[in-house]
Amino acid sequence: MPDRPLFLERASFHRRRLGDAARVLPVMTMMLLLVPVWWMPGSLSYAGGAVWLFGLWAVLIVVIRALHRALLRAEAATMRAEAPTGDPDAL
């Protein structure tokens, strides 16, 4: 029988899933950058490609900021959950 518990605490589980999302984000971004090349290589103009590129860039900035803030909150919640209850200086 393993020493670790079978199920993770909610805060730790949430933090790990957010970390997984942060690891997948670059791969998803590279795939989304190639969408115009895959779908419409002959019919997409340079202007349309530029709009797609800068639109994706703007959305990516918003997504990264939201993910960063969520990771900070999840890390703080994990630290609070793992802190011993008798030590007020642990937070």
KAMO-V94239 format. One line per field, one symbol per residue. phi: phi as a letter, one per 40 degrees, with the letter a starting at -180 (. if undefined). psi: psi as a letter, one per 20 degrees, with the letter a starting at -180 (. if undefined). burial: 1 if it has 9 or more other C-alpha atoms within 8 Angstrom, else 0. A space follows every 10 residues. Layout:
phi=???
psi=???
burial=???
This chain:
phi=.cccccbccd cccccccccc ccccdccccc ccccdccccb cccccccccc cccccccccc cccccccccc cccccccccc ccccccbccc c
psi=pqhqqhqqqg ggggghhhhh hhhhghghgh ghhighhggm hhiprhghhg ggghghgghh ggghgghggh hgghghhghh hiqqhioiih .
burial=0000000000 1111100110 0100000010 0010010000 0001000010 0110010001 0000001001 1001101110 0010000000 0
